[in-house]
């Protein structure tokens, strides 16, 4: 059985002929699905992709899980936005509070442990897809939509970061550097359970089953919105790295008050990050200028940390980061932007993804991690990142590698290089004629 699975993995890996040899002709309908896309990073990617498809002449619809967030992100555009079907398990697994061990375990905790809830969510996605009739589904962290599209034979392109799209391997890699046998065994068990639950749906609709979870994501149709240097599971030779795809609808343009040699630090933080308050306390005791973007900032914090200038809305980074000396952030998109400018980073993670990416950067020398409440240690780390040139040099090496790449055109490159009409015709041909 294991040999057969290994053969299937190699077969999947061998099918890497370019699927973007031809451009689509004429207008088509595109659905961008964000099943679990709740943060600025995912929504910013959805907005960038939607605008690129629209500018290419296609009709664009978006399915989002948070309509309130959608009002902010898509208010300036005329896209049709619908509620994404929700996966509603009868009860969460007992161990939901522990960190997921791999992508399958992550899905398990989100509801893939409940076969009834998974079937209902998949059928609801199928109903939505049948009603909208898209010629292409754009996956933005939407695994159940991908299962529904597989049943309905709708071409799908998978756009996302390292944690949104698992590598085409079996078993799936473990998120953390785990060495204990129980965690490794759990990773294998979870993948087998999630694959079986997905296959129960595929069998019900008489569709070919999958042998491993990575088979749900066709490598040649994957566009990774990260860099190989930030991919904890990379580099991946089969999938295509396109780099960051992200835009914001409304940004506030401001500038540094100091233009001399004073220290300038930009921070984008989330108040729920475990070390956030300690980081602010350390920053408030430093000399220099600190600008901090913090959605949901507690009302008492600006008065308490009075040497920091707080903003609730996004800022135009193009006018700030080139003059900054350090970036402090919990966001992967902001981390990538800072790296491409050659800035060292103090990472303040609040999610497993952010912590794992930060560990990759820390090993490479471009970052340090603030994941505890030791204010003095955080202050020392900030000073180290500012004073020791090796950290900036590590970031500059990455920036120099991509200096000639125009990442602002990424979304357009993705949308303009897909022969998805021909692909759907080929799928229909295979279904009809075997």
C-alpha positions as CSV (number, residue, x, y, z in Angstrom):
1,X,0.0,0.0,0.0
2,X,2.8,2.4,0.9
3,X,4.6,1.6,-2.3
4,X,1.4,2.4,-4.3
5,X,1.1,5.7,-2.5
6,X,4.7,6.6,-3.2
7,X,4.2,5.8,-6.8
8,X,1.1,8.1,-6.9
9,X,3.1,10.9,-5.3
10,X,5.8,10.5,-7.9
11,X,3.1,10.4,-10.6
12,X,1.6,13.7,-9.3
13,X,5.1,15.2,-9.2
14,X,5.8,14.2,-12.8
15,X,2.8,16.1,-14.1
16,X,4.4,19.5,-14.0
17,X,4.1,20.5,-17.6
18,X,3.2,24.2,-17.7
19,X,-0.6,24.8,-17.5
20,X,-0.1,28.5,-18.3
21,X,1.2,28.2,-21.9
22,X,-1.9,30.0,-23.3
23,X,-3.9,32.9,-22.1
24,X,-7.7,32.8,-21.8
25,X,-9.6,34.3,-24.6
26,X,-12.6,36.5,-24.0
27,X,-14.4,37.2,-20.7
28,X,-15.1,34.4,-18.2
29,X,-16.7,34.1,-14.8
30,X,-14.3,33.7,-11.9
31,X,-15.2,32.9,-8.3
32,X,-12.5,33.7,-5.7
33,X,-13.2,31.6,-2.6
34,X,-12.0,32.5,0.9
35,X,-13.4,29.9,3.2
36,X,-11.0,30.6,6.1
37,X,-9.7,34.0,4.8
38,X,-10.4,36.3,7.7
39,X,-7.2,38.3,8.2
40,X,-5.8,41.2,6.2
41,X,-3.2,39.0,4.5
42,X,-5.8,36.7,2.9
43,X,-8.3,39.4,2.2
44,X,-5.6,41.6,0.6
45,X,-4.7,38.7,-1.6
46,X,-8.3,38.2,-2.6
47,X,-8.6,41.9,-3.5
48,X,-5.5,41.9,-5.6
49,X,-6.6,38.8,-7.5
50,X,-10.1,40.1,-8.0
51,X,-8.8,43.4,-9.4
52,X,-6.4,41.6,-11.7
53,X,-9.1,39.3,-13.1
54,X,-11.4,42.2,-13.5
55,X,-8.8,44.2,-15.3
56,X,-8.2,41.2,-17.6
57,X,-11.9,41.4,-18.7
58,X,-13.4,38.7,-16.5
59,X,-16.5,38.8,-14.4
60,X,-15.4,38.4,-10.7
61,X,-17.4,37.1,-7.7
62,X,-16.1,36.6,-4.2
63,X,-17.2,34.2,-1.5
64,X,-16.0,35.4,1.9
65,X,-16.5,34.1,5.4
66,X,-16.6,37.6,7.1
67,X,-18.9,40.0,5.3
68,X,-18.1,42.8,7.8
69,X,-14.4,42.6,6.8
70,X,-15.5,42.4,3.2
71,X,-17.3,45.8,3.5
72,X,-13.9,47.4,4.3
73,X,-11.9,45.5,1.7
74,X,-14.2,45.6,-1.2
75,X,-16.3,48.7,-0.6
76,X,-14.4,50.8,-3.3
77,X,-14.9,48.1,-5.9
78,X,-18.1,46.8,-7.6
79,X,-17.5,43.1,-7.0
80,X,-20.4,40.8,-6.2
81,X,-19.7,39.4,-2.7
82,X,-21.5,36.4,-1.2
83,X,-21.3,34.6,2.1
84,X,-19.0,31.6,1.9
85,X,-20.6,28.4,3.2
86,X,-19.4,27.6,6.7
87,X,-18.1,24.3,8.1
88,X,-20.1,23.8,11.3
89,X,-19.1,20.7,13.2
90,X,-21.4,19.4,15.9
91,X,-18.6,19.7,18.3
92,X,-14.9,20.5,18.2
93,X,-12.4,17.8,18.8
94,X,-11.4,17.5,22.5
95,X,-7.8,18.5,21.7
96,X,-8.6,21.6,19.7
97,X,-6.7,23.9,22.1
98,X,-3.3,22.2,21.2
99,X,-1.4,23.4,18.2
100,X,-2.0,21.4,15.0
101,X,0.8,19.0,14.1
102,X,0.3,19.3,10.3
103,X,-2.1,20.5,7.6
104,X,-4.4,17.5,8.0
105,X,-4.6,18.0,11.8
106,X,-5.4,21.7,11.1
107,X,-8.3,20.7,8.9
108,X,-9.4,18.1,11.5
109,X,-9.6,20.9,14.1
110,X,-11.6,23.1,11.7
111,X,-14.3,20.5,11.3
112,X,-13.0,17.8,8.9
113,X,-13.4,15.3,11.8
114,X,-17.2,15.6,11.5
115,X,-18.2,13.7,8.3
116,X,-21.8,15.0,8.4
117,X,-20.7,18.7,8.8
118,X,-18.1,18.2,6.0
119,X,-20.7,16.7,3.7
120,X,-23.2,19.5,4.4
121,X,-20.5,22.2,3.8
122,X,-19.3,20.5,0.6
123,X,-22.8,20.2,-0.8
124,X,-23.5,23.9,0.1
125,X,-20.4,24.9,-1.8
126,X,-21.5,22.7,-4.7
127,X,-24.9,24.5,-4.7
128,X,-23.2,27.8,-4.7
129,X,-20.9,26.8,-7.5
130,X,-23.8,25.4,-9.5
131,X,-25.7,28.6,-9.1
132,X,-22.8,30.9,-10.0
133,X,-21.4,28.6,-12.8
134,X,-17.8,29.9,-12.6
135,X,-15.3,28.8,-15.3
136,X,-12.6,29.0,-12.8
137,X,-12.3,28.7,-9.0
138,X,-9.5,30.6,-7.2
139,X,-8.6,29.0,-4.0
140,X,-7.7,31.4,-1.2
141,X,-7.5,29.1,1.9
142,X,-10.8,27.3,0.9
143,X,-10.2,23.6,1.1
144,X,-13.9,22.6,1.2
145,X,-14.6,24.7,-1.9
146,X,-11.7,22.8,-3.6
147,X,-13.4,19.5,-2.7
148,X,-16.7,20.8,-4.2
149,X,-14.9,22.0,-7.3
150,X,-13.3,18.6,-7.7
151,X,-16.7,16.9,-7.6
152,X,-18.1,19.4,-10.2
153,X,-14.9,19.3,-12.3
154,X,-14.4,23.0,-12.1
155,X,-10.8,24.1,-12.9
156,X,-9.1,25.5,-9.8
157,X,-6.0,27.5,-9.2
158,X,-4.5,27.4,-5.7
159,X,-3.2,30.7,-4.5
160,X,-1.7,31.1,-1.0
161,X,1.1,30.9,1.5
162,X,3.0,27.9,2.8
163,X,0.4,27.0,5.4
164,X,-2.5,27.4,3.0
165,X,-1.3,24.9,0.5
166,X,0.4,21.7,1.7
167,X,3.3,20.3,-0.3
168,X,2.7,17.3,-2.7
169,X,4.2,14.8,-0.3
170,X,3.0,11.9,1.8
171,X,3.0,11.9,4.8
172,X,2.6,15.6,5.2
173,X,5.4,17.5,7.0
174,X,5.0,18.4,10.6
175,X,4.6,22.1,11.4
176,X,7.0,22.2,14.3
177,X,10.4,20.4,14.6
178,X,8.8,17.5,16.5
179,X,10.9,14.6,17.6
180,X,8.6,12.7,19.9
181,X,7.0,9.6,18.3
182,X,3.4,10.2,19.5
183,X,3.3,13.5,17.5
184,X,4.7,11.9,14.4
185,X,2.3,9.1,14.6
186,X,-0.6,11.5,15.2
187,X,0.4,13.4,12.0
188,X,0.1,10.2,9.9
189,X,-3.2,9.2,11.6
190,X,-4.7,12.6,11.0
191,X,-3.9,12.6,7.3
192,X,-5.4,9.1,6.9
193,X,-8.6,10.2,8.7
194,X,-9.0,13.5,6.8
195,X,-8.3,11.7,3.5
196,X,-10.9,9.1,4.3
197,X,-13.5,11.7,5.2
198,X,-12.9,13.5,1.9
199,X,-13.0,10.3,0.0
200,X,-16.4,9.5,1.6
201,X,-17.7,12.5,-0.2
202,X,-15.9,11.8,-3.5
203,X,-17.3,8.2,-3.5
204,X,-20.8,9.5,-2.9
205,X,-20.6,11.5,-6.1
206,X,-18.8,8.7,-7.9
207,X,-15.6,10.7,-8.3
208,X,-12.0,9.3,-8.1
209,X,-10.7,9.1,-4.6
210,X,-7.4,10.6,-3.4
211,X,-4.6,8.6,-1.8
212,X,-3.0,11.4,0.1
213,X,-4.1,15.0,1.0
214,X,-1.5,16.7,-1.2
215,X,-3.3,15.1,-4.2
216,X,-6.2,17.6,-3.7
217,X,-3.8,20.3,-4.8
218,X,-2.4,19.9,-8.3
219,X,1.2,21.0,-8.2
220,X,1.2,22.7,-11.6
221,X,-1.8,24.8,-10.6
222,X,-0.3,26.1,-7.3
223,X,0.9,29.7,-7.0
224,X,2.7,30.2,-3.7
225,X,2.5,33.8,-2.4
226,X,5.7,33.5,-0.5
227,X,9.4,33.2,-1.0
228,X,11.4,30.0,-0.8
229,X,13.3,31.6,2.0
230,X,10.1,31.9,4.0
231,X,8.6,28.5,3.2
232,X,9.1,26.1,6.2
233,X,8.3,23.2,3.8
234,X,10.4,24.4,1.0
235,X,11.9,24.9,-1.4
236,X,9.3,23.1,-3.5
237,X,10.6,22.2,-6.9
238,X,7.2,21.5,-8.4
239,X,5.0,24.4,-7.3
240,X,5.5,27.9,-8.6
241,X,6.6,30.6,-6.2
242,X,5.2,33.9,-7.3
243,X,5.9,36.0,-4.2
244,X,3.6,38.3,-2.3
245,X,0.1,39.1,-3.8
246,X,-1.4,41.7,-1.6
247,X,-3.1,45.0,-1.7
248,X,-5.1,47.2,0.6
249,X,-8.2,49.2,-0.3
250,X,-7.6,52.2,1.9
251,X,-4.3,53.3,3.2
252,X,-3.4,56.3,5.2
253,X,-0.3,58.1,4.0
254,X,1.9,59.5,6.7
255,X,5.6,60.2,7.1
256,X,8.3,60.0,9.8
257,X,8.7,63.1,11.9
258,X,12.4,62.5,12.2
259,X,14.6,62.5,9.1
260,X,18.0,62.6,10.9
261,X,19.9,59.7,12.2
262,X,17.3,58.9,14.9
263,X,16.1,55.3,15.1
264,X,12.8,54.7,13.3
265,X,10.8,51.6,14.0
266,X,7.6,50.5,12.2
267,X,5.4,48.0,14.0
268,X,2.3,46.2,12.8
269,X,0.9,44.2,15.8
270,X,-2.2,42.4,16.9
271,X,-3.2,43.0,20.6
272,X,-3.9,39.3,21.0
273,X,-0.3,38.3,20.3
274,X,1.0,36.9,23.6
275,X,4.1,39.2,23.7
276,X,2.4,42.3,22.3
277,X,2.1,44.2,25.5
278,X,5.6,43.4,26.5
279,X,6.9,44.6,23.1
280,X,5.1,47.9,23.5
281,X,6.5,48.3,26.9
282,X,10.0,47.8,25.6
283,X,9.5,50.1,22.7
284,X,8.1,52.8,25.0
285,X,11.4,52.9,26.8
286,X,13.6,53.3,23.7
287,X,14.8,56.5,22.1
288,X,13.6,57.1,18.6
289,X,10.3,57.2,16.7
290,X,7.9,54.3,16.7
291,X,4.8,54.1,14.4
292,X,2.5,51.2,15.2
293,X,-0.5,49.9,13.2
294,X,-2.8,48.0,15.5
295,X,-6.4,47.0,14.5
296,X,-8.4,46.6,17.7
297,X,-6.0,48.5,19.9
298,X,-7.3,48.7,23.5
299,X,-8.4,52.3,24.1
300,X,-6.1,52.7,27.1
301,X,-2.9,51.7,25.3
302,X,-2.1,54.9,23.4
303,X,-2.1,56.8,26.7
304,X,-0.2,54.1,28.5
305,X,2.5,53.8,25.8
306,X,2.6,57.5,25.0
307,X,5.9,57.5,23.1
308,X,4.4,55.3,20.4
309,X,2.1,56.7,17.6
310,X,-0.8,54.3,17.1
311,X,-2.9,53.9,13.9
312,X,-6.0,51.8,13.6
313,X,-5.9,51.8,9.8
314,X,-3.3,50.5,7.3
315,X,-0.4,52.8,6.4
316,X,1.2,53.3,3.0
317,X,4.4,51.2,3.6
318,X,6.1,52.4,0.4
319,X,6.6,55.8,2.0
320,X,7.7,54.5,5.4
321,X,9.8,51.3,5.2
322,X,12.6,52.7,3.0
323,X,13.5,55.1,5.9
324,X,12.9,52.6,8.7
325,X,15.6,50.8,10.6
326,X,13.6,47.9,12.0
327,X,10.2,46.3,11.5
328,X,8.3,44.6,14.3
329,X,5.3,42.6,13.1
330,X,3.2,39.5,13.5
331,X,2.0,39.5,9.8
332,X,3.6,37.3,7.2
333,X,2.7,39.8,4.4
334,X,4.4,42.6,6.3
335,X,7.4,40.3,7.1
336,X,7.8,39.6,3.4
337,X,7.6,43.3,2.5
338,X,10.2,44.2,5.1
339,X,12.6,41.5,3.8
340,X,12.3,42.7,0.2
341,X,13.5,46.1,1.4
342,X,16.3,44.6,3.4
343,X,15.1,45.3,6.9
344,X,15.7,43.1,10.0
345,X,12.5,41.9,11.8
346,X,11.4,41.3,15.3
347,X,8.6,38.8,14.9
348,X,5.7,38.9,17.5
349,X,3.7,35.8,16.4
350,X,0.2,35.0,17.5
351,X,-0.4,32.0,15.2
352,X,1.4,28.8,14.5
353,X,2.1,29.9,10.9
354,X,3.7,33.2,12.0
355,X,5.8,31.4,14.6
356,X,7.0,28.8,12.1
357,X,7.9,31.4,9.5
358,X,9.7,33.4,12.1
359,X,11.8,30.4,13.1
360,X,12.9,30.0,9.5
361,X,14.0,33.7,9.4
362,X,15.7,33.5,12.8
363,X,17.8,30.6,11.7
364,X,18.8,32.6,8.6
365,X,19.8,35.6,10.8
366,X,17.3,38.1,9.5
367,X,14.9,38.0,12.5
368,X,14.4,37.4,16.2
369,X,11.3,36.2,17.9
370,X,9.5,37.8,20.8
371,X,7.2,35.1,22.2
372,X,7.4,35.7,25.9
373,X,6.8,38.4,28.4
374,X,10.4,39.3,29.4
375,X,10.5,43.0,28.6
376,X,14.2,43.3,29.3
377,X,15.0,40.5,26.9
378,X,12.8,42.0,24.2
379,X,14.6,45.3,24.6
380,X,17.9,43.6,24.2
381,X,16.7,41.8,21.1
382,X,15.5,45.1,19.6
383,X,18.9,46.7,20.4
384,X,20.7,43.7,18.9
385,X,18.7,43.9,15.6
386,X,19.4,47.6,15.4
387,X,23.1,47.5,16.2
388,X,24.4,44.2,14.9
389,X,24.8,44.6,11.1
390,X,24.6,40.8,10.5
391,X,20.8,40.9,10.8
392,X,20.4,43.6,8.2
393,X,22.9,41.9,6.0
394,X,20.9,38.7,6.1
395,X,17.8,40.6,5.1
396,X,19.7,42.5,2.4
397,X,20.9,39.2,0.8
398,X,17.3,38.2,0.3
399,X,16.3,41.6,-1.0
400,X,19.2,41.7,-3.5
401,X,18.2,38.3,-4.8
402,X,14.8,39.7,-5.8
403,X,15.8,43.2,-6.6
404,X,14.8,42.9,-10.3
405,X,11.5,41.3,-9.6
406,X,8.3,43.4,-9.8
407,X,6.1,41.8,-7.2
408,X,3.4,44.4,-7.8
409,X,2.6,42.7,-11.1
410,X,2.3,39.2,-9.5
411,X,-1.5,39.1,-9.6
412,X,-1.7,40.1,-13.2
413,X,0.9,37.5,-14.1
414,X,-1.1,34.8,-12.4
415,X,-4.4,35.8,-14.0
416,X,-3.0,36.4,-17.5
417,X,-1.3,33.0,-17.8
418,X,-3.9,30.3,-17.4
419,X,-5.4,28.2,-20.0
420,X,-8.3,27.3,-17.8
421,X,-10.9,27.2,-20.5
422,X,-8.9,24.5,-22.4
423,X,-8.4,22.7,-19.1
424,X,-12.1,22.5,-18.4
425,X,-12.7,21.3,-21.9
426,X,-10.1,18.6,-21.3
427,X,-11.8,17.6,-18.0
428,X,-15.2,17.3,-19.7
429,X,-13.6,15.2,-22.5
430,X,-12.0,12.9,-19.9
431,X,-15.3,12.5,-18.1
432,X,-17.3,11.9,-21.3
433,X,-14.8,9.7,-23.1
434,X,-12.7,8.2,-20.3
